[in-house]
């Protein structure tokens, strides 16, 4: 009989120490938005833990931070019955219905005054239930039908904000935490950018993205998605006698709790609070669709009880839905940088969430057919945050006689070349690699913030450069001169000088961003980063065969084939060669901005609305200079940028003595960096 190798006491102690340290850093980074180590230092700790667990498998535990990376795919999710049903909430649409709920509560308690309540933001994500035994996460489940959900434990372990073990010397034997898995608007914007780069359909909104990510059969996919978590319910733990106390206990245990919850007394205070958040909802980087109001005391909740569908002691004040109906006036087709033809619905202008919407994405011909969208149809259009508006569904009873079905054109609408649909693909493509629309989109992609970040290289200029024959490929951008530029429309002396300076700065962005900027099919920002780390330069990458490429973790045969096909084209290799001759850096080490930048180490918090930027644009401007944007103000915050109608973050900044920048000061700071 083989003898089991003994685990050294020093290894066991070091593993315990690493686990504690890594989870502390997870709390600092994901819950408190205040990291105390660099990413490189964190990665070194994680690598050491992985190596120790591989050397001594007997030390592996289900609550180890290494379990967050995801495992092999599942065939299906097991059923997960809930000990206590996850009831839905009764809704209040407007002030009158909210007041009526207070009256029902007051009558139910036979009280002279309405009881104190806790108001929490209603996060638009996926409700989940987490079961802990002896302080360790043992099961994570979706809500399902409220009685039985799906066991998605392996996926929820990959969400870094969810504690795998709570920090308590004497944890309850068994307790349940409920909350919401969600995705920020910024996170969704980056995820969708990667999906579009890989020619995959974008997610319509953060909620769909979060729900789809949690229900992946391959937990490695879930681990790669930017999921977040807020806890809001604690069941089975002795001690807290109110919702406020329960939230404080959850926070003390390391669970992220939404910081905007408030204890309130009186109907007027609650109405004012709900209406204020209805106006301020878009200052957040995550979606909310209302405010949840709960009677605070657990004894009063027990007295009020529940109906078969919802608790009597809670209500959701719902904001007006960000949907509207419109009429499809036309379906136009645009051509992207890879030649892909994308249909887009042209709508009768309609206001949704304070924004006038005239276009809605349709992705591809199969999507148009699936939704059966026709010219003349009345459709329901949804808008979520910064995401492109989407057609949710057609209203068939309002379809006019003779409504025209959509047909993908056989000829490119820009250059007239043949359009093909390759076997196994949903996309139709223009076959002309010199198509002006493809070139224009390639220029815009190259100059985008995620790639070479060439300030001033926008749609109008890109169109002029192509239409006048000044740019035939990306390398031509670096042959532009001052005299040529000032001959263009809207291009003066200063604008021309600024553009040339921006092009010069872009040369030092580094291999990862330059590789992403080339626009190779399926090579989004994540894949570009993987390839840049695996190969020392673009010359090494260009010589790598498909087999060598697929040996890189995270690169499959489809990506390898696309990379090989790109470099097998003599025209592409020539463009890369000329870019290098002009000084574009295609080596592993890039511009200082990649690893530092003028705002490196500086932490910003954004509040209120900025006239010159959307929230993601302001974030991108800060991050492109090496800074970091977090969601809450702390003593580690360097600047709070306050726009119109700032929220409580401004008060917190003043309380902590954090420097506050108005829009003019923020603009000046960016100009100086």
Order of alpha helices (4+ residues) and beta strands (2+ residues): alpha-alpha-beta-beta-alpha-beta-beta-beta-beta-alpha-beta-alpha-alpha-alpha-beta-alpha-beta-alpha-beta-alpha-beta-beta-beta-beta-alpha-beta-beta-beta-beta-alpha-alpha-alpha-alpha-alpha-alpha-alpha-alpha-alpha-alpha-alpha-beta-alpha-beta-beta-alpha-beta-alpha
